[in-house]
Every structure is written in C-alpha cells, then in structure tokens.
C-alpha cells in the first residue's frame, strides 16, 4: 500500500482517503516533515497487530519542525505505534517552537500507543473517542497539550507525562484510567472551536468518521 509524505510544502489538504498496511521500509502511512498548514481530514488509517511492533512504522507522524497541522474526523485503528509528533528526544533544537498540532473529532481503536506521543510541541486534542487501546496521550520533553471533551474507554494510561511533558485537561471521561500528566500552562488556543461535551462524544464519533465523504 502506498504512503503519503508531505515535506517542505505549505497549504496542503489530504482528505477522504484510506491507507492501510504500509510496511516500515516505506515509511509512515502519512508523514509530515518541515511543512506548514496541513489539514488531514476524513481519512482511514490502519495496519494490524499481527506482526512485530516495528513491522509497520507510524500511521500519522509529524516530525522535523512540521507546524500547524490538523487531523480531524478520522478513523485510526489496528496499529502498534500510531501518531508520533517529534521523532527524537535529541531533536529539540529543530522542533522547539514548532509542532503545533490539533487532533479533533477522531476515533482511535485497537492502538497500542502514541495517540499521540508529542515532544517539544503544542497539542490540542478534543472531541475524540478512544476505545480498546493501550497508552493514550503521552506528553513529553516540554510539550504542552490541551486535552478537552474526550472519552477514553478501555485505555490503561489515557493521559500521562514522560520526561517533563505537560497537560491541561477539561471535561474528559478517562474511564477506568486517570490523568497522571504534569500540570501544564496551555489553557487556550488561537482559533475558535466547538466542544461536544464528553457525554456526547461517543455517539457523535463512533461509526461516523473516516473516508466516508460523498461529493
């Protein structure tokens, strides 16, 4: 299956496609590097968990100072390590001040980890349904994440820190898990958006996102 790499471009839209089972030797299903203003919407991304965790690479990774990237209305499922934002602990010189990423109105299913894992950057995750996954949102290496109006069902570690990552959370249903992230300072973002409220997220998202648009 083909992969999609956006590199050193700006004002890019990827919409209404499905990508599955991209082997690690071919890179991520969708990757964004040194690109700005990228919108990824209504996509279906998957592999399987029948192989070693490194048999496939990431499903949707943003690295090398990618900036102002949004992932919305998408179905992301059946994978080991799904979404990496900032590829290395040692790449802070390039990434710091970049990696502004929004992920909203998505459904993550049967993912082991990285939903997302974010280093150095600034993340906003809202109106998202996570079901039957392992580790959820991992904020690390100075990242600041605002997490709002999400539902985590069957998630062992829904929101947590490693290596001094930070988060602010509002109106999340963490299910049987809990928020263990360090308290952050990101309390607002420079755009308008609408929160569904955690009580309405599952019904609004489940079965209604992915590459299902008609034109």
GUVO-797457 format. One record per residue: x, y, z of N, C-alpha, C in turn; residue number from 1; residue in one letter. Coordinates in steps of 0.05 Angstrom, whole numbers. Example, Ala and Ser with C-alpha at 12.3 -4.5 7.8 and 13.67 -1.06 7.14 Angstrom:
# GUVO-797457
atom nX 264 nY -114 nZ 156 caX 246 caY -90 caZ 156 cX 264 cY -66 cZ 156 seq 1 type a $
atom nX 257 nY -45 nZ 142 caX 273 caY -21 caZ 143 cX 258 cY 1 cZ 157 seq 2 type s $
This chain:
# GUVO-797457
atom nX 17 nY -24 nZ 0 caX 0 caY 0 caZ 0 cX 18 cY 25 cZ 0 seq 1 type x $
atom nX 9 nY 45 nZ -15 caX 25 caY 70 caZ -16 cX 24 cY 85 cZ 10 seq 2 type x $
atom nX 44 nY 103 nZ 13 caX 45 caY 121 caZ 36 cX 44 cY 149 cZ 25 seq 3 type x $
atom nX 40 nY 168 nZ 44 caX 38 caY 196 caZ 36 cX 57 cY 213 cZ 53 seq 4 type x $
atom nX 76 nY 227 nZ 41 caX 94 caY 244 caZ 55 cX 92 cY 273 cZ 45 seq 5 type x $
atom nX 86 nY 291 nZ 63 caX 85 caY 320 caZ 57 cX 111 cY 332 cZ 69 seq 6 type x $
atom nX 128 nY 342 nZ 52 caX 154 caY 352 caZ 60 cX 161 cY 378 cZ 47 seq 7 type x $
atom nX 167 nY 398 nZ 64 caX 175 caY 424 caZ 55 cX 155 cY 437 cZ 37 seq 8 type x $
atom nX 129 nY 433 nZ 44 caX 107 caY 446 caZ 29 cX 90 cY 461 cZ 49 seq 9 type x $
atom nX 71 nY 477 nZ 38 caX 52 caY 491 caZ 55 cX 25 cY 491 cZ 42 seq 10 type x $
atom nX 4 nY 494 nZ 59 caX -24 caY 495 caZ 50 cX -31 cY 470 cZ 34 seq 11 type x $
atom nX -31 nY 447 nZ 48 caX -36 caY 421 caZ 37 cX -61 cY 409 cZ 50 seq 12 type x $
atom nX -79 nY 397 nZ 35 caX -102 caY 383 caZ 45 cX -100 cY 354 cZ 36 seq 13 type x $
atom nX -103 nY 335 nZ 55 caX -106 caY 306 caZ 49 cX -133 cY 298 cZ 60 seq 14 type x $
atom nX -150 nY 289 nZ 42 caX -178 caY 285 caZ 51 cX -191 cY 261 cZ 38 seq 15 type x $
atom nX -207 nY 246 nZ 54 caX -225 caY 226 caZ 44 cX -210 cY 203 cZ 30 seq 16 type x $
atom nX -188 nY 194 nZ 42 caX -174 caY 171 caZ 32 cX -170 cY 150 cZ 54 seq 17 type x $
atom nX -164 nY 126 nZ 45 caX -157 caY 104 caZ 63 cX -129 cY 94 cZ 57 seq 18 type x $
atom nX -113 nY 90 nZ 77 caX -86 caY 78 caZ 74 cX -82 cY 56 cZ 94 seq 19 type x $
atom nX -73 nY 33 nZ 85 caX -71 caY 10 caZ 103 cX -46 cY -6 cZ 98 seq 20 type x $
atom nX -33 nY -16 nZ 119 caX -12 caY -36 caZ 118 cX 12 cY -26 cZ 101 seq 21 type x $
atom nX 22 nY -2 nZ 108 caX 46 caY 8 caZ 96 cX 70 cY -4 cZ 111 seq 22 type x $
atom nX 87 nY -19 nZ 98 caX 109 caY -31 caZ 111 cX 129 cY -10 cZ 121 seq 23 type x $
atom nX 144 nY -16 nZ 142 caX 162 caY 3 caZ 154 cX 183 cY 13 cZ 134 seq 24 type x $
atom nX 191 nY -4 nZ 116 caX 211 caY 4 caZ 96 cX 201 cY 26 cZ 78 seq 25 type x $
atom nX 175 nY 30 nZ 77 caX 163 caY 51 caZ 60 cX 155 cY 76 cZ 76 seq 26 type x $
atom nX 161 nY 76 nZ 102 caX 155 caY 100 caZ 118 cX 128 cY 99 cZ 131 seq 27 type x $
atom nX 119 nY 122 nZ 140 caX 93 caY 125 caZ 154 cX 70 cY 124 cZ 133 seq 28 type x $
atom nX 46 nY 116 nZ 143 caX 23 caY 118 caZ 125 cX 19 cY 147 cZ 116 seq 29 type x $
atom nX 19 nY 166 nZ 135 caX 21 caY 195 caZ 128 cX 42 cY 207 cZ 146 seq 30 type x $
atom nX 61 nY 221 nZ 133 caX 82 caY 235 caZ 147 cX 83 cY 264 cZ 138 seq 31 type x $
atom nX 89 nY 281 nZ 157 caX 92 caY 310 caZ 151 cX 118 cY 319 cZ 163 seq 32 type x $
atom nX 136 nY 331 nZ 146 caX 162 caY 340 caZ 154 cX 168 cY 367 cZ 142 seq 33 type x $
atom nX 176 nY 386 nZ 159 caX 184 caY 413 caZ 150 cX 162 cY 425 cZ 133 seq 34 type x $
atom nX 137 nY 420 nZ 139 caX 115 caY 431 caZ 124 cX 97 cY 446 cZ 143 seq 35 type x $
atom nX 81 nY 465 nZ 132 caX 64 caY 481 caZ 149 cX 36 cY 483 cZ 136 seq 36 type x $
atom nX 16 nY 487 nZ 154 caX -12 caY 489 caZ 146 cX -21 cY 465 cZ 130 seq 37 type x $
atom nX -22 nY 442 nZ 144 caX -30 caY 417 caZ 132 cX -56 cY 408 cZ 146 seq 38 type x $
atom nX -76 nY 402 nZ 131 caX -102 caY 392 caZ 141 cX -106 cY 363 cZ 131 seq 39 type x $
atom nX -109 nY 345 nZ 150 caX -114 caY 317 caZ 144 cX -142 cY 311 cZ 155 seq 40 type x $
atom nX -161 nY 304 nZ 138 caX -189 caY 303 caZ 146 cX -203 cY 279 cZ 133 seq 41 type x $
atom nX -219 nY 266 nZ 149 caX -235 caY 243 caZ 139 cX -218 cY 222 cZ 125 seq 42 type x $
atom nX -197 nY 213 nZ 140 caX -181 caY 192 caZ 130 cX -185 cY 167 cZ 147 seq 43 type x $
atom nX -179 nY 144 nZ 135 caX -180 caY 118 caZ 149 cX -152 cY 106 cZ 147 seq 44 type x $
atom nX -139 nY 104 nZ 170 caX -111 caY 94 caZ 172 cX -110 cY 70 cZ 189 seq 45 type x $
atom nX -96 nY 49 nZ 180 caX -94 caY 24 caZ 196 cX -71 cY 7 cZ 186 seq 46 type x $
atom nX -65 nY -13 nZ 202 caX -48 caY -35 caZ 194 cX -60 cY -61 cZ 206 seq 47 type x $
atom nX -45 nY -74 nZ 224 caX -55 caY -95 caZ 240 cX -36 cY -99 cZ 263 seq 48 type x $
atom nX -43 nY -115 nZ 283 caX -25 caY -121 caZ 305 cX -17 cY -150 cZ 306 seq 49 type x $
atom nX -16 nY -162 nZ 282 caX -9 caY -190 caZ 279 cX 21 cY -194 cZ 276 seq 50 type x $
atom nX 36 nY -172 nZ 273 caX 64 caY -173 caZ 268 cX 79 cY -159 cZ 291 seq 51 type x $
atom nX 106 nY -160 nZ 290 caX 123 caY -145 caZ 308 cX 116 cY -116 cZ 307 seq 52 type x $
atom nX 121 nY -101 nZ 330 caX 114 caY -73 caZ 331 cX 129 cY -56 cZ 311 seq 53 type x $
atom nX 151 nY -65 nZ 300 caX 166 caY -50 caZ 281 cX 162 cY -59 cZ 252 seq 54 type x $
atom nX 143 nY -77 nZ 248 caX 137 caY -87 caZ 221 cX 126 cY -64 cZ 204 seq 55 type x $
atom nX 109 nY -47 nZ 217 caX 99 caY -22 caZ 205 cX 111 cY 1 cZ 220 seq 56 type x $
atom nX 113 nY 24 nZ 207 caX 122 caY 49 caZ 220 cX 97 cY 63 cZ 231 seq 57 type x $
atom nX 97 nY 89 nZ 233 caX 75 caY 104 caZ 244 cX 51 cY 106 cZ 225 seq 58 type x $
atom nX 28 nY 111 nZ 236 caX 5 caY 116 caZ 218 cX 3 cY 145 cZ 210 seq 59 type x $
atom nX 10 nY 163 nZ 229 caX 7 caY 192 caZ 222 cX 26 cY 208 cZ 240 seq 60 type x $
atom nX 51 nY 212 nZ 229 caX 73 caY 224 caZ 245 cX 80 cY 251 cZ 234 seq 61 type x $
atom nX 86 nY 270 nZ 252 caX 94 caY 297 caZ 246 cX 122 cY 302 cZ 258 seq 62 type x $
atom nX 142 nY 308 nZ 242 caX 169 caY 310 caZ 251 cX 184 cY 333 cZ 237 seq 63 type x $
atom nX 209 nY 337 nZ 246 caX 226 caY 357 caZ 233 cX 212 cY 384 cZ 230 seq 64 type x $
atom nX 203 nY 395 nZ 253 caX 192 caY 422 caZ 253 cX 167 cY 426 cZ 236 seq 65 type x $
atom nX 153 nY 405 nZ 231 caX 126 caY 408 caZ 219 cX 110 cY 427 cZ 237 seq 66 type x $
atom nX 92 nY 442 nZ 224 caX 78 caY 462 caZ 240 cX 50 cY 468 cZ 230 seq 67 type x $
atom nX 32 nY 473 nZ 248 caX 4 caY 479 caZ 243 cX -9 cY 457 cZ 226 seq 68 type x $
atom nX -11 nY 434 nZ 239 caX -22 caY 410 caZ 226 cX -48 cY 402 cZ 242 seq 69 type x $
atom nX -69 nY 396 nZ 227 caX -94 caY 387 caZ 239 cX -102 cY 360 cZ 228 seq 70 type x $
atom nX -111 nY 342 nZ 246 caX -122 caY 317 caZ 239 cX -151 cY 316 cZ 250 seq 71 type x $
atom nX -170 nY 313 nZ 232 caX -198 caY 314 caZ 241 cX -215 cY 293 cZ 228 seq 72 type x $
atom nX -237 nY 285 nZ 242 caX -258 caY 268 caZ 231 cX -246 cY 242 cZ 219 seq 73 type x $
atom nX -227 nY 230 nZ 232 caX -213 caY 208 caZ 221 cX -215 cY 183 cZ 238 seq 74 type x $
atom nX -212 nY 160 nZ 225 caX -213 caY 133 caZ 238 cX -185 cY 121 cZ 237 seq 75 type x $
atom nX -173 nY 118 nZ 260 caX -145 caY 110 caZ 263 cX -145 cY 85 cZ 280 seq 76 type x $
atom nX -137 nY 62 nZ 268 caX -143 caY 37 caZ 282 cX -123 cY 15 cZ 275 seq 77 type x $
atom nX -123 nY -5 nZ 293 caX -108 caY -30 caZ 289 cX -79 cY -25 cZ 282 seq 78 type x $
atom nX -63 nY -17 nZ 302 caX -35 caY -10 caZ 297 cX -21 cY -10 cZ 324 seq 79 type x $
atom nX 6 nY -12 nZ 323 caX 22 caY -12 caZ 347 cX 28 cY 17 cZ 357 seq 80 type x $
atom nX 42 nY 33 nZ 341 caX 51 caY 59 caZ 349 cX 40 cY 79 cZ 329 seq 81 type x $
atom nX 19 nY 93 nZ 336 caX 2 caY 107 caZ 316 cX 12 cY 134 cZ 308 seq 82 type x $
atom nX 16 nY 153 nZ 327 caX 20 caY 181 caZ 319 cX 42 cY 193 cZ 336 seq 83 type x $
atom nX 65 nY 197 nZ 323 caX 88 caY 209 caZ 336 cX 92 cY 238 cZ 326 seq 84 type x $
atom nX 93 nY 256 nZ 346 caX 97 caY 284 caZ 340 cX 124 cY 292 cZ 352 seq 85 type x $
atom nX 144 nY 296 nZ 336 caX 171 caY 300 caZ 346 cX 185 cY 273 cZ 348 seq 86 type x $
atom nX 204 nY 267 nZ 331 caX 214 caY 239 caZ 328 cX 235 cY 231 cZ 348 seq 87 type x $
atom nX 249 nY 250 nZ 361 caX 272 caY 243 caZ 377 cX 275 cY 261 cZ 401 seq 88 type x $
atom nX 284 nY 251 nZ 424 caX 290 caY 267 caZ 447 cX 313 cY 286 cZ 441 seq 89 type x $
atom nX 329 nY 280 nZ 422 caX 353 caY 297 caZ 416 cX 348 cY 318 cZ 395 seq 90 type x $
atom nX 323 nY 321 nZ 386 caX 318 caY 339 caZ 363 cX 304 cY 365 cZ 372 seq 91 type x $
atom nX 308 nY 373 nZ 397 caX 296 caY 397 caZ 408 cX 304 cY 422 cZ 394 seq 92 type x $
atom nX 329 nY 424 nZ 385 caX 339 caY 448 caZ 372 cX 322 cY 454 cZ 346 seq 93 type x $
atom nX 314 nY 434 nZ 332 caX 298 caY 438 caZ 308 cX 269 cY 441 cZ 314 seq 94 type x $
atom nX 259 nY 426 nZ 333 caX 230 caY 424 caZ 337 cX 218 cY 444 cZ 356 seq 95 type x $
atom nX 234 nY 455 nZ 375 caX 223 caY 473 caZ 394 cX 213 cY 499 cZ 380 seq 96 type x $
atom nX 188 nY 506 nZ 387 caX 175 caY 529 caZ 375 cX 158 cY 521 cZ 351 seq 97 type x $
atom nX 159 nY 496 nZ 343 caX 143 caY 486 caZ 321 cX 125 cY 464 cZ 331 seq 98 type x $
atom nX 116 nY 446 nZ 314 caX 99 caY 424 caZ 321 cX 73 cY 433 cZ 335 seq 99 type x $
atom nX 59 nY 452 nZ 324 caX 33 caY 460 caZ 333 cX 13 cY 441 cZ 319 seq 100 type x $
atom nX 0 nY 424 nZ 335 caX -17 caY 403 caZ 323 cX -44 cY 402 cZ 337 seq 101 type x $
atom nX -65 nY 400 nZ 321 caX -92 caY 397 caZ 331 cX -103 cY 370 cZ 322 seq 102 type x $
atom nX -114 nY 354 nZ 340 caX -127 caY 329 caZ 333 cX -155 cY 330 cZ 345 seq 103 type x $
atom nX -175 nY 329 nZ 328 caX -203 caY 331 caZ 338 cX -222 cY 314 cZ 323 seq 104 type x $
atom nX -243 nY 305 nZ 337 caX -265 caY 290 caZ 325 cX -256 cY 265 cZ 311 seq 105 type x $
atom nX -237 nY 251 nZ 324 caX -227 caY 226 caZ 313 cX -235 cY 202 cZ 330 seq 106 type x $
atom nX -233 nY 178 nZ 318 caX -238 caY 153 caZ 333 cX -213 cY 136 cZ 330 seq 107 type x $
atom nX -201 nY 129 nZ 353 caX -178 caY 112 caZ 355 cX -187 cY 85 cZ 367 seq 108 type x $
atom nX -180 nY 63 nZ 353 caX -189 caY 37 caZ 361 cX -166 cY 17 cZ 359 seq 109 type x $
atom nX -162 nY 0 nZ 379 caX -142 caY -21 caZ 379 cX -115 cY -11 cZ 371 seq 110 type x $
atom nX -106 nY 10 nZ 385 caX -79 caY 21 caZ 382 cX -64 cY 15 cZ 407 seq 111 type x $
atom nX -39 nY 7 nZ 405 caX -23 caY 2 caZ 429 cX -13 cY 27 cZ 443 seq 112 type x $
atom nX -3 nY 47 nZ 427 caX 8 caY 71 caZ 440 cX 10 cY 93 cZ 419 seq 113 type x $
atom nX 18 nY 117 nZ 430 caX 22 caY 142 caZ 414 cX -5 cY 151 cZ 401 seq 114 type x $
atom nX -21 nY 164 nZ 418 caX -47 caY 173 caZ 409 cX -53 cY 203 cZ 417 seq 115 type x $
atom nX -34 nY 221 nZ 412 caX -7 caY 218 caZ 402 cX 14 cY 217 cZ 424 seq 116 type x $
atom nX 39 nY 213 nZ 417 caX 62 caY 219 caZ 433 cX 75 cY 245 cZ 423 seq 117 type x $
atom nX 77 nY 265 nZ 439 caX 85 caY 291 caZ 430 cX 109 cY 302 cZ 445 seq 118 type x $
atom nX 131 nY 308 nZ 431 caX 154 caY 320 caZ 442 cX 156 cY 350 cZ 434 seq 119 type x $
atom nX 164 nY 367 nZ 452 caX 172 caY 394 caZ 446 cX 149 cY 412 cZ 437 seq 120 type x $
atom nX 128 nY 401 nZ 425 caX 108 caY 417 caZ 411 cX 85 cY 425 cZ 429 seq 121 type x $
atom nX 64 nY 435 nZ 415 caX 40 caY 445 caZ 427 cX 16 cY 430 cZ 415 seq 122 type x $
atom nX 2 nY 415 nZ 431 caX -20 caY 399 caZ 421 cX -47 cY 407 cZ 432 seq 123 type x $
atom nX -68 nY 403 nZ 416 caX -95 caY 407 caZ 425 cX -111 cY 383 cZ 416 seq 124 type x $
atom nX -122 nY 368 nZ 435 caX -137 caY 344 caZ 429 cX -165 cY 347 cZ 441 seq 125 type x $
atom nX -185 nY 345 nZ 423 caX -212 caY 349 caZ 434 cX -233 cY 332 cZ 417 seq 126 type x $
atom nX -256 nY 328 nZ 430 caX -279 caY 314 caZ 417 cX -270 cY 287 cZ 404 seq 127 type x $
atom nX -254 nY 272 nZ 419 caX -243 caY 247 caZ 408 cX -251 cY 223 cZ 424 seq 128 type x $
atom nX -256 nY 201 nZ 411 caX -264 caY 176 caZ 424 cX -242 cY 155 cZ 421 seq 129 type x $
atom nX -232 nY 146 nZ 444 caX -211 caY 125 caZ 444 cX -224 cY 100 cZ 455 seq 130 type x $
atom nX -221 nY 78 nZ 441 caX -233 caY 53 caZ 451 cX -215 cY 29 cZ 447 seq 131 type x $
atom nX -212 nY 14 nZ 469 caX -197 caY -11 caZ 469 cX -169 cY -8 cZ 459 seq 132 type x $
atom nX -155 nY 11 nZ 471 caX -127 caY 17 caZ 465 cX -109 cY 14 cZ 489 seq 133 type x $
atom nX -83 nY 17 nZ 486 caX -65 caY 15 caZ 508 cX -59 cY 43 cZ 520 seq 134 type x $
atom nX -35 nY 54 nZ 514 caX -28 caY 80 caZ 524 cX -40 cY 102 cZ 506 seq 135 type x $
atom nX -49 nY 123 nZ 518 caX -63 caY 144 caZ 503 cX -45 cY 167 cZ 496 seq 136 type x $
atom nX -51 nY 191 nZ 507 caX -37 caY 215 caZ 500 cX -12 cY 217 cZ 518 seq 137 type x $
atom nX 12 nY 217 nZ 506 caX 37 caY 219 caZ 521 cX 50 cY 246 cZ 515 seq 138 type x $
atom nX 51 nY 263 nZ 535 caX 64 caY 289 caZ 532 cX 91 cY 287 cZ 544 seq 139 type x $
atom nX 112 nY 297 nZ 529 caX 139 caY 292 caZ 537 cX 158 cY 314 cZ 528 seq 140 type x $
atom nX 181 nY 315 nZ 540 caX 202 caY 334 caZ 531 cX 193 cY 362 cZ 528 seq 141 type x $
atom nX 178 nY 372 nZ 548 caX 170 caY 400 caZ 548 cX 145 cY 406 cZ 532 seq 142 type x $
atom nX 133 nY 386 nZ 520 caX 108 caY 391 caZ 505 cX 86 cY 402 cZ 523 seq 143 type x $
atom nX 69 nY 419 nZ 512 caX 45 caY 429 caZ 525 cX 20 cY 420 cZ 510 seq 144 type x $
atom nX 2 nY 407 nZ 523 caX -22 caY 396 caZ 510 cX -47 cY 405 cZ 525 seq 145 type x $
atom nX -67 nY 413 nZ 509 caX -93 caY 419 caZ 520 cX -112 cY 397 cZ 511 seq 146 type x $
atom nX -124 nY 383 nZ 530 caX -140 caY 359 caZ 525 cX -168 cY 364 cZ 535 seq 147 type x $
atom nX -188 nY 364 nZ 517 caX -215 caY 372 caZ 524 cX -236 cY 354 cZ 511 seq 148 type x $
atom nX -256 nY 347 nZ 527 caX -280 caY 335 caZ 516 cX -275 cY 310 cZ 500 seq 149 type x $
atom nX -259 nY 292 nZ 513 caX -253 caY 266 caZ 501 cX -263 cY 243 cZ 518 seq 150 type x $
atom nX -266 nY 220 nZ 506 caX -275 caY 196 caZ 520 cX -254 cY 174 cZ 516 seq 151 type x $
atom nX -245 nY 162 nZ 538 caX -226 caY 140 caZ 537 cX -239 cY 115 cZ 549 seq 152 type x $
atom nX -244 nY 96 nZ 532 caX -257 caY 71 caZ 540 cX -238 cY 47 cZ 537 seq 153 type x $
atom nX -231 nY 35 nZ 559 caX -213 caY 12 caZ 558 cX -184 cY 21 cZ 553 seq 154 type x $
atom nX -176 nY 44 nZ 564 caX -149 caY 55 caZ 560 cX -134 cY 54 cZ 586 seq 155 type x $
atom nX -111 nY 40 nZ 587 caX -96 caY 36 caZ 612 cX -84 cY 62 cZ 622 seq 156 type x $
atom nX -73 nY 78 nZ 604 caX -60 caY 104 caZ 611 cX -70 cY 125 cZ 592 seq 157 type x $
atom nX -93 nY 137 nZ 598 caX -105 caY 156 caZ 579 cX -89 cY 181 cZ 574 seq 158 type x $
atom nX -77 nY 193 nZ 595 caX -62 caY 218 caZ 593 cX -39 cY 217 cZ 613 seq 159 type x $
atom nX -14 nY 219 nZ 603 caX 8 caY 216 caZ 621 cX 33 cY 231 cZ 611 seq 160 type x $
atom nX 51 nY 236 nZ 629 caX 76 caY 250 caZ 622 cX 100 cY 231 cZ 623 seq 161 type x $
atom nX 120 nY 237 nZ 606 caX 147 caY 226 caZ 610 cX 166 cY 249 cZ 603 seq 162 type x $
atom nX 188 nY 250 nZ 618 caX 209 caY 269 caZ 613 cX 198 cY 298 cZ 611 seq 163 type x $
atom nX 183 nY 305 nZ 632 caX 173 caY 333 caZ 635 cX 156 cY 343 cZ 612 seq 164 type x $
atom nX 136 nY 328 nZ 605 caX 115 caY 338 caZ 588 cX 91 cY 347 cZ 604 seq 165 type x $
atom nX 74 nY 364 nZ 593 caX 53 caY 377 caZ 610 cX 26 cY 377 cZ 595 seq 166 type x $
atom nX 5 nY 378 nZ 611 caX -22 caY 378 caZ 600 cX -41 cY 393 cZ 618 seq 167 type x $
atom nX -61 nY 405 nZ 605 caX -84 caY 416 caZ 618 cX -108 cY 401 cZ 608 seq 168 type x $
atom nX -126 nY 392 nZ 625 caX -149 caY 377 caZ 616 cX -175 cY 388 cZ 627 seq 169 type x $
atom nX -196 nY 387 nZ 610 caX -223 caY 395 caZ 617 cX -243 cY 375 cZ 606 seq 170 type x $
atom nX -262 nY 367 nZ 623 caX -285 caY 351 caZ 615 cX -277 cY 327 cZ 598 seq 171 type x $
atom nX -260 nY 310 nZ 609 caX -254 caY 285 caZ 597 cX -264 cY 262 cZ 613 seq 172 type x $
atom nX -274 nY 241 nZ 600 caX -282 caY 216 caZ 613 cX -259 cY 197 cZ 610 seq 173 type x $
atom nX -243 nY 193 nZ 631 caX -220 caY 176 caZ 630 cX -226 cY 146 cZ 635 seq 174 type x $
atom nX -252 nY 139 nZ 638 caX -259 caY 112 caZ 642 cX -246 cY 100 cZ 666 seq 175 type x $
atom nX -234 nY 76 nZ 663 caX -221 caY 63 caZ 685 cX -192 cY 73 cZ 690 seq 176 type x $
atom nX -183 nY 91 nZ 673 caX -156 caY 103 caZ 676 cX -158 cY 130 cZ 690 seq 177 type x $
atom nX -135 nY 144 nZ 690 caX -135 caY 171 caZ 702 cX -113 cY 188 cZ 689 seq 178 type x $
atom nX -115 nY 214 nZ 694 caX -96 caY 233 caZ 684 cX -72 cY 234 cZ 704 seq 179 type x $
atom nX -48 nY 227 nZ 694 caX -25 caY 229 caZ 711 cX -4 cY 248 cZ 700 seq 180 type x $
atom nX -12 nY 264 nZ 680 caX 6 caY 283 caZ 668 cX 12 cY 306 cZ 687 seq 181 type x $
atom nX 36 nY 318 nZ 684 caX 43 caY 342 caZ 699 cX 25 cY 365 cZ 690 seq 182 type x $
atom nX 18 nY 382 nZ 709 caX 0 caY 404 caZ 703 cX 14 cY 424 cZ 685 seq 183 type x $
atom nX 0 nY 431 nZ 663 caX 12 caY 449 caZ 643 cX 1 cY 477 cZ 645 seq 184 type x $
atom nX 8 nY 493 nZ 624 caX 0 caY 521 caZ 624 cX -16 cY 528 cZ 599 seq 185 type x $
atom nX -20 nY 509 nZ 581 caX -35 caY 515 caZ 556 cX -65 cY 514 cZ 562 seq 186 type x $
atom nX -77 nY 537 nZ 565 caX -105 caY 538 caZ 572 cX -123 cY 549 cZ 549 seq 187 type x $
atom nX -111 nY 559 nZ 528 caX -127 caY 569 caZ 505 cX -111 cY 566 cZ 479 seq 188 type x $
atom nX -125 nY 567 nZ 457 caX -112 caY 565 caZ 431 cX -122 cY 588 cZ 413 seq 189 type x $
atom nX -108 nY 596 nZ 392 caX -115 caY 620 caZ 377 cX -134 cY 615 cZ 355 seq 190 type x $
atom nX -154 nY 599 nZ 359 caX -175 caY 594 caZ 339 cX -201 cY 586 cZ 354 seq 191 type x $
atom nX -223 nY 589 nZ 340 caX -249 caY 582 caZ 352 cX -255 cY 553 cZ 346 seq 192 type x $
atom nX -269 nY 539 nZ 364 caX -277 caY 511 caZ 360 cX -300 cY 505 cZ 378 seq 193 type x $
atom nX -313 nY 483 nZ 373 caX -337 caY 476 caZ 388 cX -333 cY 449 cZ 402 seq 194 type x $
atom nX -336 nY 449 nZ 428 caX -334 caY 424 caZ 443 cX -361 cY 410 cZ 444 seq 195 type x $
atom nX -360 nY 384 nZ 440 caX -385 caY 368 caZ 441 cX -394 cY 363 cZ 469 seq 196 type x $
atom nX -375 nY 362 nZ 488 caX -380 caY 353 caZ 515 cX -375 cY 323 cZ 516 seq 197 type x $
atom nX -361 nY 314 nZ 536 caX -353 caY 286 caZ 537 cX -377 cY 267 cZ 536 seq 198 type x $
atom nX -399 nY 275 nZ 547 caX -423 caY 258 caZ 547 cX -435 cY 253 cZ 519 seq 199 type x $
atom nX -428 nY 269 nZ 500 caX -439 caY 267 caZ 473 cX -419 cY 256 cZ 452 seq 200 type x $
atom nX -394 nY 252 nZ 461 caX -373 caY 246 caZ 441 cX -376 cY 219 cZ 428 seq 201 type x $
atom nX -381 nY 198 nZ 443 caX -383 caY 171 caZ 431 cX -404 cY 170 cZ 409 seq 202 type x $
atom nX -428 nY 180 nZ 415 caX -450 caY 179 caZ 396 cX -444 cY 196 cZ 371 seq 203 type x $
atom nX -430 nY 218 nZ 374 caX -424 caY 235 caZ 352 cX -401 cY 224 cZ 334 seq 204 type x $
atom nX -383 nY 208 nZ 345 caX -359 caY 200 caZ 331 cX -361 cY 171 cZ 321 seq 205 type x $
atom nX -369 nY 153 nZ 337 caX -368 caY 124 caZ 331 cX -384 cY 118 cZ 306 seq 206 type x $
atom nX -371 nY 106 nZ 286 caX -384 caY 99 caZ 261 cX -389 cY 122 cZ 242 seq 207 type x $
atom nX -380 nY 146 nZ 248 caX -387 caY 169 caZ 232 cX -362 cY 184 cZ 221 seq 208 type x $
atom nX -339 nY 173 nZ 225 caX -314 caY 186 caZ 216 cX -299 cY 167 cZ 198 seq 209 type x $
atom nX -279 nY 178 nZ 184 caX -264 caY 162 caZ 165 cX -269 cY 172 cZ 137 seq 210 type x $
atom nX -261 nY 156 nZ 117 caX -263 caY 164 caZ 89 cX -291 cY 158 cZ 78 seq 211 type x $
atom nX -310 nY 173 nZ 89 caX -338 caY 168 caZ 83 cX -352 cY 191 cZ 70 seq 212 type x $
atom nX -337 nY 210 nZ 60 caX -349 caY 234 caZ 47 cX -359 cY 228 cZ 19 seq 213 type x $
atom nX -381 nY 240 nZ 12 caX -392 caY 239 caZ -15 cX -391 cY 267 cZ -27 seq 214 type x $
atom nX -383 nY 268 nZ -52 caX -381 caY 294 caZ -66 cX -399 cY 295 cZ -90 seq 215 type x $
